[in-house]
């Protein structure tokens, strides 16, 4: 689905679906930030309660983990948003709902 890290391919290699019609905009980063925050909260609490690390070391660990999670979740979130738009026939896909194209009623 992706030609580059976050740039969708213009067309699907198998079926020819036009992927330039999507309007994912800011929703994938929102999903990534929301998930990262919920995953990191218990980690931060545990680090604060059960380690004798200095503050700067804990902050470094937390920052590296948060950035890694954000980067790891961003592409799947964007792919999921584009797929949901396609499946529901939203935005530029309005005339071609995914259920109709996929032969599902």
Protein Blocks (a to p, Z undefined) as FASTA:
>chain_A
ZZblmlccfbdfklopafklpcnklmmmmmmmmmmmmmmmmmmmmmmmmccbdfklmmmm
mmmmmmmmmmmmmmmmmmmmmmmmmmnopajllmmcfklmnopZZ
